[in-house]
Amino acid sequence: MTVMAKNIFRTAFDRVIEARERQVRRYVNGALLSFDDTTLKSLGRRREDMIKEGASTFPF
């Protein structure tokens, strides 16, 4: 396999990983948004920030 082919596969793999990380972050944010503001504050999170980052309530 040539160096170029390895780079293409590595780039594709990295993009898949990044997409899954974004998907997981949205899912976790969706779950955390069910907590009250006091609990979120104790976790160091703000509801407004999580809404901006995006949230989903469905499992992937």
Buried (B, 14 or more C-beta within 10 A) or exposed (E): EEEEEEEEEEEEEEEEEEEEEEEEBBBBBBEBBEBEEEEBEEEEBEBEEBEEEEBBEEEE
